[in-house]
Amino acid sequence: MLFTTPLGMRIDEGLGGTPAELSIRVFGPDLGELARISQQVAAIAGKVWGASPISVEEASGIPQLQVRIDRVAAARLGLTAGEIAEAVRVALGGQVVSEFWQGQRNYGIQVREAEPFRTNLSEIAALPLMSASGDLVPLSQVANIEQRRGPGIIRRENVVRRIPVEASVEGRDLGSTVRELQERITADVHVPSNYYINFGGRFEQQERAFEALQLAIALAVGMVFVLLLMALGSAAEVMVILLTLPDAFVGGILGMLLTGETLNVSSAVGFIGLFGIAVRNGLVLIAQTRALVAEGLTFDDALRRGSIGRVRPKLMTAMCAMLGLLPLMLLPGQGGELERPLAIVMIGGLVTSTVFTLLALPTFYQLVHNLGIRWHARRSR
């Protein structure tokens, strides 16, 4: 059994066709072969750490009455397959032939065989049909009647039959779980040439989202670098600002490890938010130092005063942001699974980014400044 929220289920079903986090879909023409492959896939998925519980859609199990028309025998009696099928439909399912009015209400009058003639296989086989010559012949003379068990539903995608094996992922990120499943299924499951397996569900959505996020992050980093270079006019100082990014990301990763959270779209968005906060902290330090140098202070004095003067504002800003995110991380409730990874990443990244900006960034800035002075001194010789 798979558990989800009503809103999340509707969103997942609309985007991926299933509310499950992971749907391993087996495609092919024959339901029996699909059931065999899907059972093998489910057995392998049950041995993969993180994938649970496993749910396989039943390919059979519904009792069915199968009437196979003998077209040659029917043609000898002057009957068509359509006429025989229509007679069986009316006899077993019934047909509305008239209406009965009672006051302002009307009721359909349905004609069909009596109960014993609709539930007993021998009575169904004796269902009388009128041939072209006017003689009555039993249904068994023109059709083979069997009671079997068949599929309750046949799912198709792109006009190909499929059976899904669905699972949730707990205690592990979705990407690594799918990669291990793909490796094991490729090694252990024999799939005929006209059958194939693919992975869907929330994993499919996450893959598309990560592709879009990678492009967005690359464009954002490029634009931020250009804008900082235009504002500061120094590539070295821009690199000093960007040095805060790895430290912020380390805090976010540590936060996920400590809380047992995994990388997903929500946590990826949290890393993007950290990117902006880290860049802002570095830019504020450099801008403050430049302003103090313009007032006549030496670089060392300006850096020291700027670093000390910004301790309280930075701590207040970081604490306010973390206190605002804390309820999203701690409070339970529906919808929390969407915001909690973002809050964890942001809080962890804010801690390490703030500590790095206050303690280590001034040292790096001074080191880069001294290297720049030496480089200019060498060029002037």
N, C-alpha and C positions, 0 to 999 in steps of 0.2 A: 504494500500500500504506500502511495506517495502522498506526502502532506505539503500543502502550499496555502497561500492566502487567496481569497476569492478574486481580488483585483489582480494579483500576480498571475493567477491561473488564466484569467481572461486575456491578459496581455500576452502571455506566453503562447496560448492557443492561437491568438490572432497572428503572431509573428512566425512561430515555428510549427504550428499544427499540433502541439502537445504541451501540456503543462509541466512535463518532466524536465529536470536539469539536463539529463542526458538521454537521448533516444537513439539506439542502434537499430537502424532500419535495414531489413533484409528484403531485397527485391528479386523477383523472378516470376515465371509463369505458373508453376505448380504449387498449390497450397501445401501438399504433403512434404515436398522438398523444402519449402520455406519453413514449415514447422520444425523439421529436423535440424536445419541450419540454425534457426533461432534458439532452439534448446541447447545446442552446442555453445552458441554465443553467450547465453545466459549462464551456463555452467562456468565458462571462463571468467565472465564478469563477476561472478560470486566469489572468485578467488583473488580478485584484485583489491588491494587495500584502498578504502575510501569509497568504493562503489557499493551502495546498499540503500534501500532494499531493491531487489531485482524483480521486475514484473514483466511477464511474457503474455502477450495477447493470445487467447485461445483461438486456434485455427479451426477447431471442430468441437462437437459436443451438443449441438442442437438437433433433436430428432426431426427428421424430414421424411415426407412421402414423395418418392421419386416415381414419376410416370414416364416411361420411355416408349414413345410411339413407334410402332412398326409400320413404317410408311408403305412398304410393299403390301402387307396384309390389309392395311386401310384402303389402299388404292383398289384392291380387288373388290371391296365392298362399296366402292364409290364414295369413300369418306376422305376428307382432307385432314391434315394435322391440326389446322386451325379449328375445324369443327369439333374434333375430339377434345382439344384443350379447352374450348369454350364450354363443352358439356361438363367436363370435370370441374371447371371453375364454378359453374352455376350450381352443380350438385353439392359440392363441398363448401364453397364460400357463400353461395347464395346470390340472388339478384333481385333488386327492387323492381317490381312489375307494376305497382299502382300506389295510390295514396289513400289514406283514411283520414277524414276530417272530423274533429271533435271540437266544436266551438271554433275558436280562433287558432287552434293547433292542428297540425297535420302530421301523420305518422306514415312512414314508408312501409309498404306491404312486401315482405321479402319471401321469395320462394327458394327452398333448398330441400335436400334430403333430410329425413328424420335422423335423430341422433344415432341409433344403432348402425345406420347405413353410412354414416360419415366417420365412424371411429373404428370399425371392424375392417381389417384388411380384406377378408374374403368377401364381405358385402360390397366394398368399393370395387373389387375385381369383377363383381357381378353387375355393376352399373349398366343398365340397358342403353344401347345406342341404336338409332334408327339408320339403317343402311339406305343406299340409293333405291333399292327395290322395295323398301317399306318394311323389311324384316327387322326384328329387334335382335341385336347381337350383344354379348357381354363385353365390357371394357377389356377384359383379359385376352380377348381374341385379337385385339389390334394394338395392345400395349403390354409392356412388362412392368409390373407394379412391385416396388420394393420399399421397405421402411429402413432408412439408414440414418446415420448421424452426420451432419454436415456443418459448415461454418455458419455462425450467426451473423457475421458481417464480413465482407471482403473489402479491405481498404486498398485504394489505388493512389498512386502519385505519378503524374506524367504518363498515365494510361498503363502503368505497370503495377502488378499486385505487390503488396508489401506486408510484412509483419514486423511490428516494432518491439524491441526489447528495451524497456524503460528502467531508469535507475536514478537515484539521488546520490550526490557526492557529499560525504561528511568527513571533516577533519583533514581535507586535502584539497589542493587547488584543482579546478576542473581541467585545465590544460594538461598537466602531467598525468592525470588519471586517464584521459582520452589517449594520450600517446602510448601509455603502457598497454591499454586495451587494444589499440591498433596493432601494436607489435605482436601481442599474444594471439590475436585473431588471425593475423596473416600467417603466423607460424603453425597454428594448431587446427585451423578450420579449413576444410577442403570446400571450396566454392566452385561449382560448375561454371562453364564459360558463359552461359546465358543468365547467370545470377551475379549479384554484386551487393556490397554492404557499404552504407555510408552513415555518418554520424550527424545527428540533428539535435533539436531541443534548444535549451539555453546555451549550450556549447556553440551552436551555429551562430546564434545572435552575438555571443561574446567574441567570436572570431571576427565577425564583421565589424563590431564596435572597436576592437583593438586595432584593426587595420586603419579605420578612420582616425582613431586617437593617435596612432603613430605618425600619420601625415600631419595632423593638427599640431602635435608636439614639435615636429621638425620645423614646420612653418613658424610656430611661436618662438622657438629658440632663435631661428634666423632673424625674424623681425625684431626681437628684443636686442639681439646683438647689434643690429644696424642702428636701432634707435639710441642705444646706449653710446655707441661710437659717435653718432652725430651729436649727442648731448655733451659727452665728456671730451671727445677729440683724442682719446688715448686708448689704444687697444690693450695696453698693459693694465690699465685700471678696469677696463671692461672684463678682462680675464680674472681680476681679483674679485669682482662681483660674482662672476659665474662660479668661483671656487666654493661658494656657499651651497651650491646645488647638491653635490654629492653628499654633504653632511646632512642636509635636510632629508634626502632620500634614505640615508642610513637610518635616521630616526623613524621614518615611516615603516621601513622593513622590520626594524626591531619591534615596533608596536604590533605589527601583524604576527610576528613570531611569539611574542609574550601572550597575546590574547588568543592564539590559535586561528586567526583569520587567514583567509587565502586571497590571492590576487584575483580580482574581478574588475568589472567595469567601474563599480563604485569606488574601489580603492585606487584605480588608475586615475579617476577624476580627482581624488584627493591629492595624488602626486602632482597633478597639474596645478592645483591650488597652492601647494607648497612652493612650486617653482616661482609663482608670483610673489609670495611672501619673502622668500630668500633673496630674490633680486631687489626687492624694495629695501630690505634691511641693509644690504651692502651699498646700495645707491645712497641711502641716507647718510651713512658713515663717510663716504667719499665726498658727498656734497658739503657736509658740515666741515670736514677738514679743509676743503678748498676755500670755503668762506672764511675760515679763521686765518688761513695763509694770506688771503687777500687783505685781511685787516692788519697784517704786518708781523704775525707770529711766524716762528720757524716751523718747518714741517713737523719736527718731533713734538714741539709744544702743541701745535694745532691738532695733531693726531691724538695726543694724550688727552687734551681738553675735550675734543670731540667724542672720544670713546667714553670718557667718564660722564660727560654731560648727557649722553644718550642712554645711559643705563636705565634710569627710571622710566622714560617713555617706552623703551623697548620691552622692559619687563611688564609694564602695565598693558601694552598692546597684546603681548603674547598671552598674558594671564586672562585678559578679557576674552580673547578668541578661544582659548582652551576651556574656560568656564562655559562659554556658549555652546561648545561642541560636546561637553561632558554628558548632558542629558541624552543626546543621541546615542552615545556609547553605552550608557548604563541602564536606561529605562527600557523595559521590555514592551512588547506590543506589536500589533500588525503594522507592517511597513518598516519596522526597525531594521530588518535584514538588508534593506536597501541603503539606509543612511549610516548604519554602524561601521562598515568598512571605511567609508570616507572619514568619519570622525576619528577612528583609530589612527589612520594614516596622518591626518592633520595634526592631532595632538602629539604623536610621537615625533613628527618632523618639526613641529614648533619648538619642542624641548631642545633637540639637538641643534637646530638652526639658531635659536636664541643664544645658547651657550657658545656656539662657535663664533657667532657674530660679536659677542661681548669679549671673549677671551682670545681667540685665535686669529680672527680676521684682521685686527689692527697689526698683529705681528707680520702676517703675510703682506699687508699693504706696505708696511715700512720696508720689508725685504725687497719687494718689487720696486719701490721708490729708490732704494739705495743701488739696486742693480741698474736702474735707469740712469742714475747719476754717473756710475762708473762707465757705462756704455757710451754716454755722451762725452765723458772725459777722454776716453780712448779715441773716439772719432775726431776730437778737436786737436789731437797731437799731430 
